[in-house]
Amino acid sequence: MAQAVRFDEYGGIDVLRVAEVDRPVPGPGQVLVRMRATAINPGEAKIRKGLLAHRWPATFPSGEGSDLAGVVEEAGEGVTGFAVGDEVIGFTGTRASHAELVVVEAANLIHKPAGVSWEAAGALYVAGGTAWAMVHAVSVGPGDSVVVSGAAGGVGSIAVQLARIAGGTVIGLASEANHPWLIRHGVIPITYGEGVADRIQAVSGGRVDAFLDTQGGGYVELAIELGVRPERIDTIADFAAKEAYGVKIDGSAVGGNAEVLRELALLIDQGRLEIPIAGVYPLAKVQDAYRELEKGHTHGKIVLKP
Ligand SMILES: NC(=O)c1ccc[n+]([C@@H]2O[C@H](COP(=O)([O-])OP(=O)(O)OC[C@H]3O[C@@H](n4cnc5c(N)ncnc54)[C@H](OP(=O)(O)O)[C@@H]3O)[C@@H](O)[C@H]2O)c1
């Protein structure tokens, strides 16, 4: 038997429970991973509440989670490249990673570089792949002035660093408590809220080339007001803006793959990318972890461990 997060109906945090389930069996091409770290994401909370039921319905009892890092426990038939005991980073598309034992397609795994902590490894897939996709969607290059909303959040904290690596001058919108972290990472911090357009104009000298929006709620309109061309705006939280303004909505569907994971893990191993860890909770405290996330002010990632 193994522990796994389950919920039996759409609802609030209280529908989450930790169940004892049968040990999963890896099929051909699959690997059974003993989870060492897995992250939680706002999208999972939306799925659990039923807000995405029209696009991605749940079947009950439902598991959850896609990010994970761990140790190979068993390799299924035909798997090459992964052996029992290997340390891996990966993802599952079957809502299953918030569990002690997770079946993962071998194609969705990479080897964990030694210099990547379990917490960073387990938090990398959704937020990292999404941030990567955003930065590539708007083709950030040397000399570009790039604004990022939610700059210290799960996706934003990675996006600002990738945009810096790509050579951009990065302006990050965040609460004051997050400004020191942004400054340490070469980002110009700006407080969001009333007057934000003027503050961006002041620090950018009136020229913003690209805008990465992780928040929705009017940031695409702000970007357009700042004169950013629609093809250089990417939002992961305002899908209607694609139709309305022709902006991009590239996110985890574009950057969520093993190739990108490998690239990001290498950057972490080289000390060029940091995944800030806002909190670590045991699997049994999964409700507390989502309570923290749903306050909406996480700096980086919240991680579950067995
Ligand atoms: N489409 C996709 O592929 C995709 C993939 C991943 C995530 N998402 C979505 O993207 C959003 C962000 O995800 P995440 O994991 O980065 O979330 P998160 O870590 O929970 O985001 C927290 C951040 O949001 C910031 N924030 C809260 N209100 C804000 C406001 N009014 N203006 C600017 N920043 C504000 C907070 O900033 P302060 O603490 O500094 O105030 C905090 O740093 C979620 O809606 C998620 O569902 C979409």
The ligand as an ORCA input file, in Angstrom:
! r2SCAN-3c Opt
* xyz 0 1
  N      -1.800     28.417    -18.786
  C      -0.819     27.743    -18.222
  O      -0.144     26.967    -18.869
  C      -0.531     27.975    -16.771
  C       0.531     27.303    -16.160
  C       0.835     27.591    -14.833
  C       0.058     28.515    -14.127
  N      -1.002     29.101    -14.744
  C      -1.824     30.098    -14.024
  O      -1.005     31.255    -13.834
  C      -1.323     31.890    -12.611
  C      -0.044     32.049    -11.783
  O       0.470     30.786    -11.426
  P       1.614     30.692    -10.323
  O       1.901     29.256    -10.097
  O       2.727     31.613    -10.644
  O       0.814     31.270     -9.063
  P       1.316     31.756     -7.646
  O       2.709     31.293     -7.403
  O       0.291     31.366     -6.662
  O       1.322     33.333     -7.798
  C       1.539     34.064     -6.645
  C       2.002     35.455     -7.030
  O       0.901     36.208     -7.523
  C       1.186     37.564     -7.244
  N       0.006     38.409     -7.276
  C      -1.148     38.241     -6.572
  N      -2.002     39.231     -6.926
  C      -1.364     40.020     -7.868
  C      -1.718     41.169     -8.615
  N      -2.909     41.743     -8.501
  N      -0.815     41.677     -9.483
  C       0.400     41.119     -9.622
  N       0.789     40.038     -8.949
  C      -0.086     39.493     -8.078
  C       1.797     37.499     -5.872
  O       2.621     38.632     -5.771
  P       3.029     39.309     -4.369
  O       3.137     38.192     -3.372
  O       4.331     39.929     -4.721
  O       1.936     40.256     -4.030
  C       2.563     36.186     -5.858
  O       3.960     36.376     -6.086
  C      -2.409     31.016    -11.958
  O      -3.665     31.554    -12.294
  C      -2.226     29.671    -12.631
  O      -3.406     28.879    -12.632
  C      -1.308     28.858    -16.035
*
